[in-house]
Amino acid sequence: MALKITDQCINCDVCEPECPNGAIYQGIEIYEINPAKCTECVGHFDAPQCREVCPVDCIPLDFAETQAELHAKFVLLTAEKLLAVEI
């Protein structure tokens, strides 16, 4: 995961439905991002949608992943979704 929601989050609820991978969820105090599901929207959009809609700009880069790593994660998540539908 290259994105993280900071404690500046105001729990406005706009980021969660924008995540195409379902990586964003309500944590104990603020929204959080599941690093195993975050692809920075690679494979879906040109930019991370959570960052696009966040009114307080509280979703900075946490650590760098390459485009290839993010795309590989997207492919894996997409395959898992397809397998879940087929079962």
C-alpha positions in Angstrom: 0.0 0.0 0.0 1.3 3.4 -0.8 -1.6 5.3 0.7 -2.5 5.9 4.3 -5.4 7.8 6.0 -4.0 10.1 8.7 -5.6 11.1 12.0 -6.7 14.3 10.3 -9.6 12.2 8.8 -13.0 13.7 9.7 -15.0 10.5 9.0 -16.9 12.2 6.2 -17.7 8.9 4.5 -16.8 10.0 1.0 -13.7 7.9 0.4 -15.0 4.4 1.3 -17.5 4.1 -1.6 -15.0 5.5 -4.1 -12.5 2.6 -3.6 -12.9 0.1 -6.4 -11.0 -2.6 -4.4 -12.9 -2.2 -1.2 -9.7 -1.4 0.6 -11.1 1.4 2.7 -13.0 0.6 5.9 -14.2 2.3 9.1 -11.6 1.7 11.8 -12.0 2.3 15.5 -11.6 6.1 15.2 -11.1 6.9 11.6 -11.2 5.3 8.2 -8.3 3.0 7.4 -6.8 1.4 4.2 -6.2 -2.3 3.9 -2.7 -2.4 2.4 -3.3 -5.8 0.7 -6.2 -4.3 -1.3 -4.9 -0.8 -2.1 -3.6 -0.5 -5.7 -3.8 3.4 -5.7 -6.6 2.7 -8.2 -4.2 1.2 -10.8 -6.2 -0.8 -13.2 -9.3 1.2 -12.6 -8.5 4.9 -12.7 -5.7 7.3 -13.5 -5.5 8.6 -10.0 -6.4 7.3 -6.5 -10.1 8.2 -6.1 -10.0 8.5 -2.3 -7.4 11.3 -2.7 -9.6 12.9 -5.4 -12.7 13.2 -3.1 -11.1 13.7 0.3 -12.1 17.2 1.5 -9.3 17.5 4.1 -6.4 16.0 2.0 -5.6 13.4 4.7 -4.5 10.5 2.4 -0.8 10.9 1.7 1.7 8.4 0.3 2.8 6.1 3.0 5.5 4.2 1.1 6.3 3.7 -2.5 5.2 0.8 -4.6 6.1 0.6 -8.3 3.5 0.7 -11.0 4.3 -2.9 -11.8 3.8 -3.9 -8.1 0.5 -2.1 -8.0 -0.7 -3.6 -11.3 0.3 -7.1 -10.1 -1.8 -6.5 -7.0 -4.7 -5.4 -9.2 -4.5 -8.5 -11.3 -4.4 -10.7 -8.2 -7.4 -8.9 -6.7 -9.4 -9.1 -9.9 -8.7 -12.9 -10.2 -9.8 -13.4 -6.6 -13.1 -11.5 -7.4 -13.7 -13.6 -10.5 -13.1 -16.9 -8.5 -15.5 -15.8 -5.8 -18.2 -15.1 -8.4 -17.7 -18.5 -10.0 -18.0 -20.4 -6.7 
